[in-house]
């Protein structure tokens, strides 16, 4: 009790300096948490990928399509349960800034994605309507879409004006599922291409493959690619997570820069905190000498400084951690849906706590050693 009282009084002896230091720590911990959350949001799609889904695409590039006839041959590979078709559509809703993913998919596509929950009556309505489409809850909330609305798109990959009728809104099984996307019938797209540009018809961007055992993912991938080896359109099959990480890898330098900045922020506040503790310890040299005169040992002096440093960091870090979740929610809203999944993870909170503790310990090391080594005679000379 005596030590805690002494630490609190020492910490707030210079209130302005302490308040400024606590504020700086809170801002630094908050900034670190937000930056790490941005990195987590970048990897959210890959983290949510299923271990029982593979993606088969052209071995050359995603811009090269595979023949639709590959579907039956893939389905015949041992361990494969389901095969669904998916083409990136790339349409524009009203204006380019209203970007959201759109996919032309086969009717069995949702069978491979049990994490997408769609009412049965809406599923039936979607299957019966050739121009029907499904939109995710996040997308519906962003633009105010309702079942029965007509959704017009201006084609970019597939030129022309396209109109779809929203027949269903699917939800994610939890808040981490990405539902800011639109799905419509692959057959509708293909039939239209047969009439307008026959050369582009019967092509599939990717095949989503469901397997019976995630432990056999590597073997199934090799077996699928082996079927089409030396063909005119060779394939590359990989896990859904690896497929998603391929897109993330395109922005590796940006992610690395964000991570570096987050740690630089902590290093800067560590220097500020170290300066604060050094000033405090230097001002109290005479007091530490007096405590030694009264019989308190060097270990107690060092403990006093460490406790004060950790107390200040606990205040600043605690405020920063409490502000992180509200700030993340505000950032997500201000970003206009760029990061549909933007939530502060437990790992981020743990890292914030660890950073605050590291700053408190590092800032107190040098002042504590110097104060513990001060000679009584030298310390008492500071008394005027």
C-alpha positions as CSV (number, residue, x, y, z in Angstrom):
1,X,0.0,0.0,0.0
2,X,2.9,2.3,0.9
3,X,4.6,1.6,-2.4
4,X,1.4,2.2,-4.5
5,X,0.7,5.5,-2.7
6,X,4.3,6.6,-3.3
7,X,4.2,5.6,-7.0
8,X,0.9,7.5,-7.6
9,X,2.2,10.7,-5.9
10,X,5.5,10.5,-7.8
11,X,3.6,10.0,-11.1
12,X,1.4,13.0,-10.7
13,X,4.0,15.3,-9.1
14,X,4.3,17.1,-12.5
15,X,0.7,16.7,-13.7
16,X,1.1,18.4,-17.0
17,X,4.1,16.3,-18.0
18,X,2.4,13.1,-16.9
19,X,-0.9,14.0,-18.7
20,X,1.0,14.8,-21.9
21,X,2.9,11.5,-21.7
22,X,-0.2,9.5,-21.0
23,X,-1.9,11.2,-23.9
24,X,1.0,10.4,-26.2
25,X,1.0,6.8,-25.1
26,X,-2.8,6.5,-25.7
27,X,-2.4,7.9,-29.2
28,X,0.5,5.6,-30.0
29,X,-1.3,2.5,-28.7
30,X,-4.4,3.5,-30.5
31,X,-2.5,4.1,-33.8
32,X,-0.7,0.8,-33.5
33,X,-4.0,-1.0,-32.9
34,X,-5.7,0.6,-35.9
35,X,-2.7,0.0,-38.2
36,X,-2.6,-3.7,-37.2
37,X,-6.3,-3.9,-37.7
38,X,-5.8,-2.6,-41.3
39,X,-3.3,-5.4,-41.9
40,X,-5.7,-8.0,-40.4
41,X,-8.5,-6.7,-42.7
42,X,-6.2,-7.1,-45.7
43,X,-5.8,-10.8,-44.8
44,X,-9.4,-11.3,-43.7
45,X,-10.5,-13.1,-46.9
46,X,-7.6,-15.6,-46.8
47,X,-8.1,-16.2,-43.1
48,X,-11.8,-17.1,-43.6
49,X,-11.0,-19.5,-46.5
50,X,-12.2,-23.0,-46.1
51,X,-9.7,-25.9,-46.0
52,X,-12.2,-28.1,-48.0
53,X,-12.3,-25.8,-51.1
54,X,-9.8,-25.7,-53.9
55,X,-9.6,-23.3,-56.8
56,X,-8.7,-24.4,-60.3
57,X,-7.7,-21.8,-62.9
58,X,-5.6,-21.4,-66.0
59,X,-1.9,-22.0,-65.3
60,X,-1.0,-19.0,-67.4
61,X,-3.2,-16.3,-65.8
62,X,-6.6,-15.6,-64.4
63,X,-7.3,-13.6,-67.6
64,X,-7.2,-16.9,-69.6
65,X,-10.4,-18.9,-69.4
66,X,-10.8,-22.7,-69.1
67,X,-13.3,-24.7,-71.2
68,X,-16.6,-25.5,-69.5
69,X,-16.1,-29.1,-70.4
70,X,-13.4,-29.4,-67.8
71,X,-16.1,-29.5,-65.1
72,X,-17.0,-33.1,-65.6
73,X,-13.4,-34.2,-65.8
74,X,-12.5,-32.4,-62.5
75,X,-15.6,-34.0,-60.9
76,X,-14.2,-37.5,-61.8
77,X,-11.0,-37.0,-59.9
78,X,-10.8,-39.0,-56.7
79,X,-11.7,-37.1,-53.6
80,X,-13.7,-34.4,-55.4
81,X,-17.3,-33.9,-54.2
82,X,-18.5,-30.8,-55.9
83,X,-17.4,-28.5,-58.7
84,X,-18.9,-25.0,-59.3
85,X,-18.2,-22.4,-62.0
86,X,-17.4,-18.8,-61.3
87,X,-16.6,-15.9,-63.6
88,X,-15.6,-12.4,-62.5
89,X,-18.1,-9.9,-64.0
90,X,-16.7,-6.5,-63.2
91,X,-19.8,-4.4,-63.8
92,X,-20.2,-0.8,-62.7
93,X,-23.2,0.2,-60.6
94,X,-24.2,3.9,-61.3
95,X,-20.6,5.1,-61.1
96,X,-17.1,3.6,-60.8
97,X,-16.7,4.4,-57.1
98,X,-19.5,2.0,-56.3
99,X,-17.3,-1.0,-56.7
100,X,-18.3,-4.4,-55.4
101,X,-17.4,-7.9,-56.5
102,X,-19.9,-9.6,-58.9
103,X,-19.6,-13.2,-59.9
104,X,-21.5,-15.3,-62.5
105,X,-21.8,-18.7,-60.8
106,X,-23.4,-22.1,-61.4
107,X,-26.5,-23.0,-59.5
108,X,-24.6,-25.3,-57.1
109,X,-22.2,-22.6,-56.0
110,X,-23.8,-21.9,-52.6
111,X,-23.6,-25.6,-51.8
112,X,-19.8,-25.1,-51.5
113,X,-20.3,-22.1,-49.2
114,X,-22.3,-23.2,-46.2
115,X,-21.2,-20.0,-44.4
116,X,-23.6,-18.1,-46.7
117,X,-27.1,-18.4,-45.3
118,X,-30.0,-17.8,-47.7
119,X,-33.7,-18.5,-46.9
120,X,-35.1,-21.4,-48.9
121,X,-37.9,-19.4,-50.5
122,X,-35.4,-16.8,-51.8
123,X,-33.2,-19.6,-53.1
124,X,-36.1,-21.1,-55.0
125,X,-37.0,-17.7,-56.4
126,X,-33.4,-17.1,-57.5
127,X,-33.1,-20.5,-59.3
128,X,-36.4,-19.9,-61.2
129,X,-35.4,-16.5,-62.5
130,X,-32.8,-16.4,-65.2
131,X,-32.1,-12.8,-64.5
132,X,-32.2,-13.2,-60.8
133,X,-29.3,-12.4,-58.5
134,X,-28.3,-12.7,-54.9
135,X,-26.6,-9.9,-52.9
136,X,-24.8,-10.2,-49.5
137,X,-26.1,-8.4,-46.4
138,X,-23.2,-6.0,-46.3
139,X,-23.8,-5.0,-49.9
140,X,-27.5,-4.6,-49.3
141,X,-27.0,-2.5,-46.2
142,X,-24.5,-0.2,-48.0
143,X,-26.8,0.6,-51.0
144,X,-30.2,-0.1,-49.5
145,X,-31.0,-3.0,-51.8
146,X,-34.2,-5.0,-51.1
147,X,-35.6,-8.2,-52.5
148,X,-37.4,-7.4,-55.8
149,X,-35.2,-4.4,-56.7
150,X,-33.8,-4.2,-60.2
151,X,-30.1,-3.9,-60.2
152,X,-28.6,-2.3,-63.3
153,X,-24.9,-2.8,-64.2
154,X,-22.8,-1.4,-67.0
155,X,-20.5,-4.1,-68.1
156,X,-16.7,-3.5,-68.2
157,X,-15.4,-7.0,-68.8
158,X,-18.6,-7.9,-70.6
159,X,-19.7,-4.7,-72.4
160,X,-23.4,-3.6,-72.5
161,X,-26.1,-2.8,-70.1
162,X,-27.2,-5.6,-67.8
163,X,-30.2,-5.7,-65.5
164,X,-30.7,-8.2,-62.7
165,X,-33.6,-8.7,-60.2
166,X,-32.6,-9.2,-56.6
167,X,-34.2,-12.5,-55.6
168,X,-32.4,-13.0,-52.3
169,X,-30.1,-11.5,-49.6
170,X,-27.7,-13.9,-48.0
171,X,-26.1,-13.5,-44.6
172,X,-22.8,-14.7,-43.2
173,X,-22.7,-17.3,-40.5
174,X,-20.8,-14.7,-38.4
175,X,-19.5,-11.2,-38.6
176,X,-16.1,-12.2,-40.2
177,X,-17.8,-13.5,-43.4
178,X,-17.4,-11.3,-46.4
179,X,-20.9,-10.7,-47.9
180,X,-20.3,-7.5,-49.8
181,X,-20.7,-9.3,-53.2
182,X,-23.3,-10.2,-55.8
183,X,-24.0,-13.5,-57.4
184,X,-26.0,-14.3,-60.6
185,X,-26.5,-17.2,-63.0
186,X,-23.5,-18.3,-65.0
187,X,-25.9,-19.8,-67.6
188,X,-27.5,-16.3,-68.2
189,X,-24.1,-14.8,-68.9
190,X,-23.1,-17.6,-71.1
191,X,-26.3,-17.6,-73.1
192,X,-26.0,-13.9,-73.7
193,X,-22.4,-14.3,-74.9
194,X,-23.4,-17.0,-77.3
195,X,-25.7,-14.5,-79.0
196,X,-23.4,-11.5,-78.9
197,X,-19.8,-12.7,-78.9
198,X,-19.8,-16.5,-79.4
199,X,-16.0,-16.7,-79.2
200,X,-16.2,-15.7,-75.5
201,X,-18.9,-18.2,-74.6
202,X,-18.3,-21.5,-72.8
203,X,-15.3,-20.1,-70.8
204,X,-14.9,-20.4,-67.1
205,X,-12.7,-18.1,-65.0
206,X,-12.2,-20.5,-62.1
207,X,-13.7,-23.8,-60.9
208,X,-14.4,-24.0,-57.2
209,X,-13.7,-27.6,-56.1
210,X,-15.1,-29.1,-53.0
211,X,-13.1,-32.1,-51.6
212,X,-14.1,-34.7,-49.0
213,X,-11.0,-34.5,-46.9
214,X,-8.9,-31.3,-46.3
215,X,-5.9,-33.5,-45.5
216,X,-5.9,-34.6,-49.2
217,X,-5.9,-31.1,-50.6
218,X,-2.4,-31.3,-51.9
219,X,-2.9,-34.7,-53.5
220,X,-6.2,-33.6,-55.0
221,X,-4.6,-30.5,-56.5
222,X,-1.9,-32.5,-58.1
223,X,-4.3,-35.0,-59.5
224,X,-6.6,-32.4,-61.0
225,X,-3.6,-30.6,-62.7
226,X,-2.3,-34.0,-63.9
227,X,-5.5,-34.6,-65.8
228,X,-4.9,-31.5,-68.0
229,X,-1.2,-31.6,-68.3
230,X,0.1,-31.1,-71.8
231,X,-3.4,-29.9,-72.9
232,X,-4.0,-26.6,-74.7
233,X,-5.3,-25.2,-71.4
234,X,-3.3,-26.5,-68.5
235,X,-4.6,-25.8,-65.0
236,X,-3.2,-24.6,-61.7
237,X,-5.1,-25.9,-58.6
238,X,-4.4,-24.5,-55.1
239,X,-6.3,-24.2,-51.9
240,X,-8.7,-21.3,-51.6
241,X,-6.4,-19.7,-49.0
242,X,-3.4,-19.8,-51.3
243,X,-5.6,-18.4,-54.1
244,X,-6.6,-15.5,-51.8
245,X,-3.1,-14.9,-50.6
246,X,-2.0,-14.5,-54.2
247,X,-4.0,-11.3,-54.4
248,X,-2.7,-10.1,-51.1
249,X,0.8,-10.7,-52.3
250,X,0.3,-8.0,-54.9
251,X,0.2,-5.4,-52.1
252,X,2.9,-6.9,-49.9
253,X,5.0,-3.8,-49.9
254,X,2.1,-1.7,-48.8
255,X,1.3,-4.1,-45.9
256,X,5.0,-4.2,-44.9
257,X,5.1,-0.4,-44.9
258,X,2.0,-0.2,-42.6
259,X,3.6,-2.7,-40.2
260,X,6.8,-0.8,-40.1
261,X,5.0,2.5,-39.4
262,X,3.1,0.8,-36.6
263,X,6.3,-0.2,-34.9
264,X,8.0,3.1,-35.5
265,X,5.1,4.8,-33.6
266,X,5.8,2.6,-30.6
267,X,9.6,3.3,-30.8
268,X,8.9,7.0,-30.9
269,X,6.7,6.9,-27.8
270,X,9.2,4.7,-26.1
271,X,11.8,7.4,-26.6
272,X,9.4,10.0,-25.2
273,X,8.6,7.8,-22.2
274,X,12.3,7.2,-21.6
275,X,12.9,10.9,-21.6
276,X,10.1,11.5,-19.1
277,X,11.4,8.9,-16.7
278,X,15.0,10.1,-17.0
279,X,13.8,13.7,-16.1
280,X,11.8,12.4,-13.2
281,X,14.7,10.3,-11.8
282,X,17.2,13.1,-12.3
283,X,15.0,15.5,-10.3
284,X,14.7,13.1,-7.4
285,X,18.3,12.2,-7.0
286,X,18.4,13.8,-3.5
287,X,15.2,12.0,-2.5
288,X,16.7,8.6,-3.5
289,X,19.8,9.4,-1.5
290,X,17.6,10.2,1.4
291,X,15.8,6.9,1.1
292,X,19.1,5.1,1.1
293,X,20.1,7.0,4.2
294,X,16.9,5.7,5.9
295,X,17.8,2.1,5.0
296,X,16.1,1.5,1.7
297,X,18.3,-0.5,-0.6
298,X,19.1,0.0,-4.3
299,X,16.5,-2.7,-5.3
300,X,13.7,-0.6,-3.7
301,X,14.8,2.5,-5.6
302,X,14.8,0.6,-8.9
303,X,11.4,-0.9,-8.1
304,X,10.0,2.5,-7.4
305,X,11.1,3.8,-10.8
306,X,9.9,0.7,-12.6
307,X,6.5,0.9,-10.9
308,X,6.1,4.5,-11.8
309,X,6.9,3.8,-15.4
310,X,4.6,0.9,-15.6
311,X,1.8,2.9,-13.9
312,X,2.0,5.7,-16.5
313,X,2.2,3.2,-19.3
314,X,-0.8,1.3,-17.9
315,X,-2.8,4.5,-17.9
316,X,-1.9,5.5,-21.4
317,X,-2.1,2.0,-22.8
318,X,-5.4,1.3,-21.2
319,X,-6.9,4.5,-22.6
320,X,-5.6,3.7,-26.1
321,X,-6.9,0.1,-25.9
322,X,-10.4,1.3,-24.8
323,X,-10.5,3.8,-27.7
324,X,-9.4,1.3,-30.4
325,X,-12.7,-0.5,-31.0
326,X,-14.8,2.7,-31.3
327,X,-12.1,4.2,-33.5
328,X,-12.1,1.1,-35.7
329,X,-15.9,1.3,-36.1
330,X,-15.6,5.0,-37.0
331,X,-12.8,4.3,-39.5
332,X,-14.8,1.4,-41.1
333,X,-17.8,3.7,-41.6
334,X,-15.7,6.6,-42.9
335,X,-13.9,4.3,-45.4
336,X,-17.1,3.6,-47.2
337,X,-16.9,-0.2,-47.1
338,X,-13.4,-0.6,-48.4
339,X,-12.8,-3.0,-45.6
340,X,-16.1,-5.0,-45.1
341,X,-14.4,-7.0,-42.3
342,X,-12.7,-4.5,-40.0
343,X,-12.7,-5.6,-36.4
344,X,-10.1,-5.4,-33.7
345,X,-8.9,-8.9,-33.0
346,X,-7.8,-10.4,-29.6
347,X,-4.3,-10.7,-31.0
348,X,-4.2,-7.0,-31.7
349,X,-5.4,-6.2,-28.1
350,X,-2.7,-8.5,-26.8
351,X,0.0,-6.9,-28.9
352,X,-1.2,-3.4,-27.7
353,X,-0.8,-4.6,-24.1
354,X,2.6,-6.1,-24.8
355,X,3.8,-2.9,-26.5
356,X,2.6,-0.8,-23.5
357,X,4.4,-3.1,-21.1
358,X,7.6,-3.1,-23.3
359,X,7.6,0.7,-23.3
360,X,7.2,0.9,-19.6
361,X,10.0,-1.6,-18.9
362,X,12.4,-0.1,-21.5
363,X,11.8,3.5,-20.4
364,X,12.7,2.6,-16.8
365,X,15.9,0.5,-17.3
366,X,18.5,3.3,-17.5
367,X,17.0,5.7,-14.9
368,X,16.5,2.7,-12.5
369,X,20.1,1.6,-12.8
370,X,21.5,5.1,-12.4
371,X,19.3,5.8,-9.3
372,X,20.2,2.5,-7.7
373,X,23.9,3.3,-8.2
374,X,23.8,6.8,-6.9
375,X,26.0,7.3,-3.8
376,X,24.4,8.9,-0.8
377,X,27.0,11.6,-0.6
378,X,26.6,12.5,-4.2
379,X,22.8,12.5,-3.9
380,X,22.7,14.7,-0.9
381,X,24.9,17.3,-2.6
382,X,21.9,18.0,-4.9
383,X,20.0,19.3,-1.9
384,X,20.1,23.1,-1.9
